Amino acid sequence: MDDWDDAEDAFDDYPDDSDESAETVACNACGRDVYEEAAMCPYCGEFLTASTSAWDGRPGWWGAIGFVGIIAVILVLLRLVI
């Protein structure tokens, strides 16, 4: 088996750099559009991080419903014990 053939196939897994339709996202710090693959904003220098919070983008009433639900479960469990 030729090692050069394996090396050429390894590059097929990487995206093509000449793709004109690269996606952009807004920087969390300055709000300017930067490439999605960028690790850092070229304008303000802040690192780009993806939000991992389950509550991001949800309205405040979601938290209130969750809190009421937890209280209800606690009250039901206390009622069973007493």
N, C-alpha and C positions, 0 to 999 in steps of 0.2 A: 504494500500500500504506500502511496506517495504522501509524504508529510505536507507537501504544498497544497494538495487538494483539501486536506483537513483544515488548514489555516484559512483558505479562501472561504470555506463553508462557515467558519466561525464568525466572519464579518456579516453574514446574511442575517444574523439575529439582531443587529443594531439598526436603529432607524436611520433613514437616509437624511443627511444634513441639508440636502437641497430642497427639502419640503417647504413650499411657499405658504402653506396653510397652518403654520405653527399657532398653537393656542396661547392666549395670553390671559393672565389673571391680574386683579388689582393688588397692589402692594398694601399690606396691612397698615403700614406707617404713613406713607405719603399718598397712597391712592392711585398712583400712576400705573399704567399697564406695563407689565413685564412678562417675559416668556415663562410659560408654565414650568419648564424644566430648570429654570434658574434657581440657584440656592440662595442668592442674595440679590437685593434690588440694586441695579446699577445707578440709580438716581440718589437714593438716600443712604445706601449701604446696610440697611437692615436685612436680617436673615428672613427668608420667606418660610413660614410654617403653616401647615394645614391644621385647621381646627379639629380637635379630636373630642370635643365636648358634645355630649348627647343633647345638651340644652341650647346650643347655638342655633339661631334661626327659629326658635320656637317662641310663641307668645308667652307672656307672663302667667296667663291663666293655666297653662299646662303645669307649672310648678304648684299652683294653688290646688289644682285637682289632685295631684300626686300627694301633697301634704294632707289633704282631707282624707284621701284613701288610706294613708298610713295610720292616721288617727282612728279611723273607723275600724281597721283591723285590730289595733291595740285594744279598743273598747270591747269588741266582740270577744277577744281572747280573755280579757279581764272578766267579762260577764260569765264566761264558761268556767273560770277558776272559782269565782265567788259562789 
